[in-house]
Amino acid sequence: MKLSNCQNNTQYTVKEVIECDFDCKLMEYGIIPGANVLVLNKAPFNGPVYLSIGTQRIAIRKEEASYIVLE
Amino acid sequence: MKNLKVSLIGNPNVGKTTLFNRLCGVNQKTGNYPGVTVDKKSGKFKHLDYQIEVTDLPGFDSIYPKSLDEELVVNFLKNNSGTDKINKVVFIADGTNIKKNLYLLSQIKDLGYDIVLAINMIDIAKRKGILIDTEYLSKEFGIHVVSISARKGDGIDELKSALLLDSPAPKSEEHRYLKPENRKILQDYVEKIGAKNSYQTFLSITQDNALPEVSVKKWKSEEAILRYQYVREILANGIKIDKSLANDVTSKLDNVLMHKVWGYLIFVGVLLVIFQSVFSLASYPMGWIEQFFSWFQGSVQSVLSPGSFTSFITEGLIPGLEGVIIFVPQIVILFFFFALLDESGYMNRIIFLMDRVMQKVGMSGKSVVPLISSFACAVPAIMATRTIENKRERLITIMVAPLLTCSARLPVYTILIGLLVPDTKVLGFVSVQALILLAMYLLGVITSAIAALVFKFIIKNKYRSFFITEMPRYLLPSMKNVVFTIWENTKAFVWNAGKIIVAASIILYVLGTNGGERFKNSEEYVLAEYPSLTEDEQSTKISSYELEHSYLGMMGKSIEPAIEPLGYDWKVGIALISSIAAREVFVGTMSIIYSIDSEEDLSIMQKLEKETNSNTGKPTFNFATCISLLLFYAFSLQCMSTIAVTYKETKSFKWTSIQFVYMTALAYIVSFIAYQLLS
């Protein structure tokens, strides 16, 4: 499953980040295989996804989220 | 006295500005037009027998820059040499979210910097049950570690003392960012080119492709994974979290403030409060400033002996100064709110809520903040676009920002709307003038959206847009920072806009009171043409003849054929020419033109109402002309400061010209159509 179509308020484990222009950027934010992410909220009309990873909270666009594969 | 050069660096939203203010107090200076931490700020303080010079760099997230702001810091860190060479780095980390900070810290450390780690917000971390073993971190990284609370001022002296100490030896010098086989490739290359620092070499390989046979992508992801592993190991031993103490206000607030319904309603509410305060609250101090200047003008007039110097002061310089000072209340209120939003962490929630909408017109959620600023002034707005990573989204934001109604347009609108309709109320309390003003604001918003959409189709997207934003914890804003933000922005506005406005007022006065042969001998010309006038009529005729034949009058006359289809005569032409410097000069120019022109002591409004168009004989400021002028000022780029800042930020003559040309053309065409339809 991809992060772009997952449930709010659910904990997931990252399986892999699909190779793309910004995969390293995502990894710098701690989105690496094995990391636990909690989806907190999604902005309406396919807006950004708000998630917490470790002790930090970040928002990424739905398009970017579709490169993150969950277990 | 020994000298030490220190730089403050860290991720955004870790309290860097607060610490900087705490360290340097008022001994600081900034370049032109500061955003919150956009420009390189520097300051000084003394500790023991050291004079310590501090540079505050913008917050950045990654050694791989994705915005101009970050590029600035990364280049600064990569090229640390010469007279500006820094001796120490103070790395500021957020005690409540240290993982990401330590990642960046380990990169800076690998660049060979001598670092003191300041763990900020230690008080909040403790309350949340986060216990940080500073001793362990110090040994592991080979740096001094100090716990501080920049807000409360705890640990600042310890930090100052730590700056003067030598760093402890690190546990190992080994690189932790590549697997053994790649490490060997890097090491061989470092030896081959004789580089001093292997991480710097690693960056030149991964950023500038210095070693083509290496897969940059692979190396970068290897770095990310290995570094996170390393940081995780350190965190596992160095940080303990007592879950029972974790009290998460931020999540609870986010549930409401980022809600798909409540979130937007609250955002609209926040905007309403800001605009309401800017317009109604500011009107009181603006009234006082007006009163002060008319008193000042009167007293200067009574003290100085009448003559050309006195009239230069009272009719040229003082109105010019007033034109600048009058905006200060609005700017102060606006930046007060911006500082509150930024300091509290709410600004990032706005970015989240608005990203989708802004994307529809080719911009980013991060464009919202600059666009709101341009309701005050386009100059800080264009500077603030530096945080937008994507070049296309940033360019579109710069292009459309000056279409939003900045406060310099307000005095122009106020006068024109006053001439357009009387101050009546509908439904008993809604002022018609206020409704028209609101319509002008909406017009700006709608036009900027349409313009953005057009640019979205014109500008090709060379760079893929991506968007990652950190959501900081909510914090109570520090009043000290709020005051600093207001002070710096107001100072920048008064100085930068002030220079142009005062200079324009002086030039106008000189051009309006000097002229060629006809100007000098105006008395003879008038007497020859109208021999039967009374003495009073004569002197009025002479002064209006003088203005018409002054250099200013000639300039107005020369553009008259071009502006006649818009419903303006040469006097309005003079105001248009002079307000190319800045829009608000329009009002000043009008009052200068008409006070040169008339002997009676009337308010500017009364003078304008009495004025007749020298071509048609009808009142100059009739309905069609007022509408046409309102539209002209809504769309045209009459602001030299904006042109200058667009050039500075885009570094492109092409885009600066495009902005000026499209806005001027839009203004001309729309005013032309409006006047022709209405007259």
Interface residues (C-beta under 8 A of the other chain):
Chain A: E19 D21 F22 D23 C24 K25 L26 M27 E28 Y29 G30 I32 P33 L40 N41 A43 P44 F45 N46 G47 P48 Y50 G54 T55 Q56 R57 I58 A59 I60 R61 E63 E64
Chain B: D61 S62 Y64 K66 T96 N97 I98 K99 K100 Y103 K217 K220 S221 E223 A224 I225 Y228 T250 S251 D254 N255 M258 H259 K260 N348 I351 F352 L353 D355 R356 G365 R464 F466 F467 I468 T469 E470 M471 P472
